[in-house]
Amino acid sequence: TGLLGTIQVHPDRPHVVLKYAQTLDGRIATASGDSKWISGPDERAISHALRAACDAVLVGVGTVVNDDPQLTVRLVPGASPVRVVLDSTLRTPDTARILDDDASTIVYTTDRASADRVEKLQSRHVGVRLVPTGAGGVGISPVLQDLYTVGVRSLLVEGGAQVITAMLAAGHVDRLIVAVAPTIIGAGTEAVGDLGIATVASGLRLTNRSLHVMDDDLLIAWDIETSAVIA
């Protein structure tokens, strides 16, 4: 499809593809937190195909709590990737669908999580891995390095806003895929938060555009220039 682009080989982390759906005015949720469904069914099928093409799919715990995603491949043929959650205090609900047996799950947490919660998740055959803290939660770089050591070479990141922002700020995104829906909702959750960029000229540069017109949505993909790392 051209959406994934060329897989970049890194010595210590997976190839990272960041994917999200937003309204035309750049929101991934309303002010009340509703995000279903911003994109149409054709675009969602492509999202499932992207999951099938990657070794693992990653979200933050906020997405788990608010949206309760399954993160499996259902709308197209293909195997489901390993599901990865960033959860610094292990507040993933016991009823979360991401803890079901449809695919394997790894939860990255910190020393802020209670031993009881760790033990409870492990008893459900969920991989719980302890990493250092980072900006606002789980450290991004240690997670990527650990995923690489367990064999993950391609990683699809699906949000939410805090994870999107942290990944971009750390310079760990190789490919960006954005679905733009023909909807305007005004105030709401921005896809990308503050990156500390003061001038337009110092913004992240995107290259190798791939544009796909769906029935309703636009699907646009770019590479992020390797020099585009925010100090």
Secondary structure as UniProt FT lines:
FT   STRAND          15..23
FT   TURN            24..25
FT   STRAND          27..30
FT   TURN            31..32
FT   TURN            36..37
FT   HELIX           41..53
FT   STRAND          56..60
FT   HELIX           61..67
FT   STRAND          82..86
FT   TURN            88..89
FT   TURN            94..95
FT   HELIX           97..99
FT   TURN            101..102
FT   STRAND          105..109
FT   TURN            111..112
FT   HELIX           115..122
FT   TURN            123..125
FT   STRAND          127..130
FT   STRAND          133..134
FT   TURN            135..136
FT   STRAND          137..138
FT   HELIX           140..149
FT   TURN            150..151
FT   STRAND          154..157
FT   HELIX           161..170
FT   STRAND          175..181
FT   STRAND          188..190
FT   HELIX           200..202
FT   STRAND          206..213
FT   STRAND          218..224
FT   TURN            226..227
//
